[in-house]
Structure formats: structure tokens, C-alpha cells
Amino acid sequence: MARESGAYEGASRRQPVREPAARTYARALPVVPVRARGLTIEGADGRRYLDCVSGGGTLALGHNHPVVLEAIRAVLDSGAPLHVMDLTTPVEDAFVTELLRTVPPELAGHARVRFCPTGTDPVASAVSLVRAATGRSRVITVADEPFPDGPFHDGPFPRDGEAGQEPPAGLLLEPVRSEAGVFPAADALVRHLRARTAEQAVPLVVDETGTGVGRTGAYWAFEHSGVTPDVLILAKAIGGSLPLAAVVHHEDLGEPGEPGDSDGAGAAGRPASPPAGEPGASGTGAFRGNQLALAAGAATLAHVREHRLAEHAAALGGRMLTRLRALAAEFACLGDVRGRGLMAGIELTAPDGTPGTPGTAARLAAAVRRECLRRGLIVDVTGPGANVVRLLPPLIVTEEQMSAVLDRLADAVRAVDRHRPDGTAAIRAGHGPR
């Protein structure tokens, strides 16, 4: 343990010199993990933490879940190639089969799966796809357009009889705008948008990067509204903790191996290269054939489905939101509580409950995160104002663990509330308990 503690101190000193300051997680959460299992991380300093960041939602089954490790070991022990590009393998076939088993039959029966590198590449691939399919260029998002929860209006869609306005190439929807502060889209709004896109022959693109694989209490978050999209953007949890991303789309929007596919698309459905100047025009990348990620992903998808973890997330997440709202009613510095399933955000406000001066709410949120860390709880801060504390526990979290998470969060909020004589949070940074 002394050796690991020394490594902790050395790594902490070296990181600011070797890596860019933009790595906000490392700056805000000075933990050097050496072991992890399920919800728990152990640092090199010997302290243990409950991890409610889950790799930004990547770890649906938590750290080092046995089914994921078994799947990875099976590939390693088989002698199969660890990486191939555009070649069908048994591992890839198993992943695609399991993935299509989880989407609605009306899409699965006509679906094409296009693997992409991670990051923004699946979004760029989806945008290029709908532009090529429609011959139009403008892709809009719900965040870009004034789509209130109600009463609804048509936004960018031409009204009946209205001439001179071309429909967009596609509508991009996040079922929960997680990075914006955890804002779920109303189910009625999603149904309205699906109806309007269908009327105007506009593909509906749903970005399930952070909401898929049971996170919101349904296997895919769009299922809450009962709609079926034309295009699905998938990443994070589908790789079972390893980097993997894909675009699933209706076959009518284009076939793999179209002219211009410079990468030689294979039978499993890789993306054709988009026209020059469009997002993703540089190609689809070499790392879309990672066999370990495909194996880990297939194991994760199957485990979530077979063990009904989406239903578990719905039930436990509902109780989490109820308790968070009770906590918000107790403290003036806590504002709106938002979320769905095991994705929750609690907004920090100025002491009198108003937005206050710029930066005040962000300082309070940062203070809550620091106090959580001192109590052995890792939480996230998100939103454009950096004032929303976000909880993303893995889907395997138990009721007992959730109670511990919420107890520590509540204690952290009380500590912040006690130490803000002028509306700011004057507390000391530290680490969680042993």
C-alpha cells in the first residue's frame, strides 16, 4: 500500500505537467484509481469511493463486471484478432444480433448498422447520412429551435399550404440533454416531432449516446414516448466500458457500399464516405473494428436485457428523484431537480433561490462536489453554467448503495450550506474517508 500511495503522489504531481489543463475531471477529482468493482473505486491512497459518474454513463454495469471481463477474456484466449476493419467476425456478428434484438421490430427488420470511431464521429456520420438521403443540407436540433413543451408549434417545418420553405434534412433529438444540465424531453413533444417529421419526410435522428442501454428506465430513451426514429446514434454504454460507437438507421436512407465508399464497406453496414466538405468526410476511421469492445458490448447489452435492468433503473431512479426533491425543498441553495431513471441533475442556485451573480451557483456546485469527495462519493458537475450536480450511478446499483449515495450527498449539501456566510462556499478541498 505504501508503494501505491507513493505512486499516487507522483502521478498527481506529474499530471499537470504532462497533460492539458482542459482535463476537468482530473482537476476536480484528484483520485488515482488502482482497483474498481461495481460502484466502488479504490484510490492509490487506500480510500474508497462510490462512483456516480460511471465514466459519464459509459459503465452501465459498473466497473469490471464479471460478464464483461468474461467476454473480454474469451476473445483474448481464443487467439482471434483483436482488431480488424470491415471484415465480419463472429464477435461482430454476435454484437449486431444482440443490438438489433433490443430495438423496435419496425426498425430492426429494416436496419443497417454502421460502426464509427467514438467521440463526435457517429453524429457526423448520421448527419452525412440524412443529408445524402434527402439532398438537403440543414439539420436542426430541438435545442436550436423554439420547441416548447406546449402548446406545440411547427418550428422549422412548413405549415400546410405554406410555400417557399424547404424542410430540413433531419431533426436531431437528445431524449435527455444531459450535458446541458439534465433536461428530459417531454414525451408529448417527442410524439409531436415524430408526427411532423413523418409528414414532411424528414428523418428523425435520436442521439442515445448517453441515454441508451437502460439508463433512463427504458432500454432506449425514445421508447418512453412510443415513437420509432429513423436513425439512432449510439456510443458510451454499448461498448461495455470500451470505446465503441455506431449508427443504426432504416435501410431506406442508404445502403452500405454506396459509390464513394473509399473504405470498402462490408456486409455488416459501415458508413459510406460522405461528400467532401461534409462532417466525417475524412473517412470513418480505423478503430471501428475493436473486437474486445464488440465482445464487451454484446455481453453488456444482453445482461441489461436479460436481467431487466432498465426496469430496475426506472424503479430505483424514481425513488432517487423523490428523495432529491425532498432535499431541494430543505435548502434554498438547491433549485430544480431533473432526470429520468438513473440519470439525475440537481441545480444549484444563489442563496436566495435566484440565479444570483454570475459564478455563484457554479461555486456552490463545485463545493458540493468537493464535499461529496471528502465523504467518499464521486459526482459530476454539468450544464452551461457548471451549476448542476449530476448523478449517473451504474444500473447494477442496489437500494442499499443508493441510500448511501444519497446520504453522503445530503451531508455534503448541509456542509456547504453551513460554510457559505456570503453566499459562496468557503470549504476546504479534500478526499473521501477510508
LUMDRENPA-818734 format. One record per residue (C-alpha): residue in one letter; x, y negated, z negated. Coordinates in steps of 0.1 Angstrom, whole numbers. Layout:
sevex, x, y, z
A, X, Y, Z
...
***
This chain:
sevex, x, y, z
M, 0, 0, 0
A, 29, -23, -7
R, 42, -18, 28
E, 8, -26, 43
S, 5, -57, 21
G, 38, -69, 34
A, 26, -63, 70
Y, -5, -83, 62
E, 16, -113, 51
G, 39, -110, 80
A, 11, -107, 106
S, -7, -136, 91
R, 24, -158, 94
R, 32, -147, 129
Q, -3, -150, 145
P, -5, -189, 145
V, 29, -190, 163
R, 23, -162, 188
E, -14, -167, 197
P, -35, -197, 207
A, -54, -217, 180
A, -87, -211, 200
R, -90, -177, 184
T, -116, -190, 159
Y, -124, -156, 143
A, -88, -152, 132
R, -86, -187, 118
A, -118, -184, 99
L, -115, -148, 87
P, -79, -142, 76
V, -82, -104, 74
V, -58, -79, 88
P, -78, -47, 92
V, -60, -14, 88
R, -89, 10, 83
A, -126, 9, 91
R, -156, 32, 89
G, -192, 23, 95
L, -200, -10, 79
T, -167, -12, 59
I, -133, -27, 68
E, -103, -23, 46
G, -76, -50, 50
A, -38, -45, 47
D, -41, -63, 13
G, -62, -35, -1
R, -95, -54, -2
R, -127, -40, 13
Y, -153, -60, 32
L, -188, -54, 46
D, -186, -63, 83
C, -217, -81, 95
V, -201, -94, 127
S, -197, -59, 143
G, -174, -72, 170
G, -200, -98, 180
G, -226, -70, 183
T, -203, -46, 202
L, -203, -20, 174
A, -238, -6, 175
L, -228, 24, 154
G, -203, 5, 133
H, -166, 13, 131
N, -152, 47, 141
H, -185, 65, 142
P, -179, 103, 144
V, -199, 108, 176
V, -178, 81, 193
L, -145, 95, 180
E, -155, 130, 191
A, -164, 118, 226
I, -130, 99, 230
R, -111, 129, 217
A, -129, 152, 241
V, -117, 132, 271
L, -81, 129, 257
D, -79, 167, 250
S, -94, 176, 284
G, -65, 163, 305
A, -89, 142, 326
P, -76, 109, 340
L, -81, 80, 315
H, -87, 56, 343
V, -100, 59, 379
M, -116, 33, 401
D, -145, 40, 425
L, -143, 78, 420
T, -172, 97, 405
T, -162, 117, 374
P, -182, 140, 351
V, -177, 113, 324
E, -191, 86, 346
D, -220, 107, 358
A, -230, 115, 322
F, -229, 78, 313
V, -251, 68, 342
T, -275, 96, 335
E, -279, 86, 298
L, -281, 49, 307
L, -309, 54, 332
R, -328, 76, 307
T, -331, 45, 284
V, -346, 20, 309
P, -382, 19, 321
P, -391, 46, 347
E, -402, 19, 372
L, -366, 6, 372
A, -348, 39, 365
G, -364, 56, 395
H, -351, 29, 419
A, -319, 17, 401
R, -284, 11, 411
V, -256, 8, 385
R, -227, -15, 393
F, -197, -13, 369
C, -178, -45, 362
P, -149, -57, 341
T, -161, -72, 308
G, -165, -109, 300
T, -184, -131, 324
D, -179, -107, 354
P, -213, -89, 351
V, -231, -123, 350
A, -212, -134, 381
S, -219, -100, 398
A, -257, -104, 390
V, -257, -140, 403
S, -240, -130, 436
L, -264, -101, 440
V, -296, -122, 438
R, -281, -149, 460
A, -272, -124, 487
A, -306, -107, 484
T, -327, -139, 486
G, -305, -160, 508
R, -309, -188, 483
S, -283, -203, 460
R, -299, -219, 429
V, -300, -196, 399
I, -317, -211, 369
T, -318, -201, 332
V, -345, -206, 306
A, -320, -228, 287
D, -316, -250, 317
E, -353, -256, 323
P, -380, -271, 301
F, -399, -238, 293
P, -416, -245, 260
D, -432, -216, 241
G, -466, -231, 251
P, -486, -243, 268
F, -465, -230, 297
H, -459, -247, 330
D, -442, -236, 361
G, -409, -254, 356
P, -388, -249, 388
F, -414, -227, 406
P, -436, -243, 433
R, -472, -247, 423
D, -499, -233, 445
G, -501, -253, 477
E, -470, -273, 469
A, -447, -277, 499
G, -411, -286, 502
Q, -398, -269, 471
E, -378, -237, 475
P, -380, -211, 448
P, -347, -203, 430
A, -326, -173, 439
G, -331, -159, 405
L, -342, -166, 369
L, -316, -156, 342
L, -331, -149, 308
E, -315, -141, 275
P, -341, -124, 253
V, -323, -139, 223
R, -300, -168, 228
S, -275, -155, 202
E, -245, -178, 208
A, -268, -208, 209
G, -280, -202, 173
V, -301, -170, 175
F, -332, -182, 193
P, -355, -153, 204
A, -376, -160, 235
A, -414, -157, 228
D, -429, -125, 243
A, -457, -146, 259
L, -431, -168, 276
V, -413, -138, 289
R, -445, -124, 303
H, -454, -157, 319
L, -420, -160, 336
R, -422, -124, 348
A, -455, -132, 364
R, -443, -163, 381
T, -411, -147, 394
A, -431, -118, 408
E, -455, -142, 426
Q, -426, -162, 441
A, -404, -131, 449
V, -378, -144, 426
P, -356, -117, 409
L, -358, -117, 371
V, -324, -112, 356
V, -322, -103, 320
D, -289, -106, 301
E, -289, -79, 275
T, -252, -83, 267
G, -258, -90, 230
T, -293, -77, 226
G, -292, -42, 241
V, -289, -7, 227
G, -314, -11, 198
R, -301, -44, 184
T, -334, -63, 183
G, -356, -33, 173
A, -363, -21, 208
Y, -338, -2, 229
W, -337, -32, 253
A, -349, -65, 240
F, -371, -72, 271
E, -392, -42, 261
H, -408, -63, 233
S, -427, -83, 260
G, -437, -53, 281
V, -420, -65, 313
T, -396, -48, 336
P, -368, -70, 350
D, -352, -66, 385
V, -317, -69, 372
L, -301, -60, 338
I, -267, -74, 327
L, -252, -50, 301
A, -220, -52, 281
K, -208, -50, 245
A, -226, -21, 228
I, -228, 0, 259
G, -191, 8, 257
G, -194, 23, 222
S, -167, -1, 209
L, -146, -1, 240
P, -147, -26, 269
L, -174, -17, 294
A, -200, -38, 314
A, -225, -30, 341
V, -253, -45, 362
V, -284, -23, 367
H, -306, -35, 395
H, -335, -24, 417
E, -323, -8, 449
D, -343, -34, 470
L, -318, -60, 460
G, -289, -44, 479
E, -271, -11, 483
P, -236, -2, 473
G, -211, -1, 502
E, -226, -31, 520
P, -205, -49, 545
G, -178, -69, 528
D, -172, -43, 500
S, -135, -46, 501
D, -130, -23, 471
G, -146, 7, 488
A, -178, 12, 467
G, -185, 47, 456
A, -217, 67, 451
A, -223, 55, 416
G, -230, 20, 427
R, -202, -5, 425
P, -208, -41, 435
A, -202, -53, 470
S, -177, -82, 471
P, -197, -115, 472
P, -191, -141, 498
A, -161, -164, 494
G, -167, -192, 470
E, -194, -174, 450
P, -188, -162, 415
G, -169, -129, 415
A, -156, -135, 450
S, -121, -124, 439
G, -133, -88, 436
T, -148, -66, 409
G, -116, -58, 391
A, -95, -27, 385
F, -107, -19, 350
R, -143, -7, 357
G, -134, 30, 356
N, -122, 34, 320
Q, -131, 70, 311
L, -128, 65, 274
A, -152, 36, 274
L, -177, 56, 295
A, -175, 86, 272
A, -178, 64, 241
G, -207, 45, 257
A, -226, 76, 267
A, -222, 90, 231
T, -235, 57, 216
L, -264, 54, 240
A, -275, 90, 233
H, -271, 87, 195
V, -291, 55, 193
R, -319, 71, 214
E, -319, 105, 196
H, -318, 91, 161
R, -344, 63, 168
L, -320, 36, 156
A, -340, 9, 174
E, -369, 17, 151
H, -346, 16, 121
A, -333, -18, 132
A, -369, -31, 136
A, -379, -20, 101
L, -348, -29, 82
G, -344, -61, 102
G, -379, -72, 93
R, -371, -68, 56
M, -338, -87, 61
L, -356, -117, 77
T, -382, -117, 49
R, -355, -119, 23
L, -335, -146, 42
R, -366, -167, 45
A, -372, -164, 8
L, -336, -176, 2
A, -341, -205, 26
A, -371, -216, 6
E, -350, -217, -25
F, -322, -240, -12
A, -326, -274, 6
C, -293, -268, 25
L, -309, -239, 43
G, -332, -245, 72
D, -348, -223, 98
V, -343, -185, 97
R, -345, -169, 131
G, -339, -135, 146
R, -352, -101, 157
G, -342, -67, 144
L, -307, -66, 131
M, -298, -100, 146
A, -304, -129, 123
G, -294, -165, 120
I, -298, -189, 91
E, -294, -225, 99
L, -275, -248, 75
T, -288, -284, 72
A, -277, -316, 53
P, -286, -315, 16
D, -319, -332, 20
G, -330, -307, 46
T, -324, -330, 76
P, -297, -327, 103
G, -277, -354, 84
T, -244, -369, 96
P, -225, -350, 123
G, -204, -322, 109
T, -221, -320, 75
A, -241, -288, 84
A, -211, -273, 101
R, -190, -278, 70
L, -218, -261, 49
A, -219, -232, 73
A, -181, -228, 72
A, -183, -230, 34
V, -209, -202, 32
R, -187, -181, 55
R, -157, -186, 32
E, -176, -178, 1
C, -190, -147, 17
L, -155, -136, 25
R, -145, -141, -12
R, -173, -117, -21
G, -162, -91, 5
L, -187, -100, 32
I, -178, -109, 68
V, -204, -131, 86
D, -203, -152, 117
V, -210, -189, 124
T, -225, -198, 158
G, -246, -224, 176
P, -235, -256, 194
G, -233, -274, 161
A, -215, -245, 144
N, -241, -246, 117
V, -258, -212, 120
V, -246, -183, 99
R, -253, -151, 119
L, -257, -115, 107
L, -251, -86, 131
P, -249, -55, 109
P, -245, -22, 128
L, -276, -2, 135
I, -264, 25, 110
V, -266, 2, 81
T, -286, 17, 51
E, -311, -1, 29
E, -286, 0, 0
Q, -259, -16, 22
M, -283, -42, 34
S, -292, -51, -1
A, -255, -55, -9
V, -251, -77, 21
L, -280, -100, 12
D, -270, -101, -25
R, -235, -113, -15
L, -249, -138, 10
A, -273, -152, -16
D, -245, -156, -42
A, -223, -173, -16
V, -251, -198, -9
R, -255, -205, -46
A, -218, -212, -49
V, -219, -236, -20
D, -249, -254, -34
R, -231, -258, -68
H, -200, -273, -53
R, -213, -300, -29
P, -216, -332, -50
D, -216, -354, -19
G, -234, -331, 5
T, -202, -313, 16
A, -188, -281, 4
A, -157, -286, -16
I, -147, -249, -22
R, -115, -230, -21
A, -107, -205, 7
G, -100, -170, -5
H, -106, -133, 1
G, -131, -107, -9
P, -128, -88, -41
R, -110, -55, -44
***
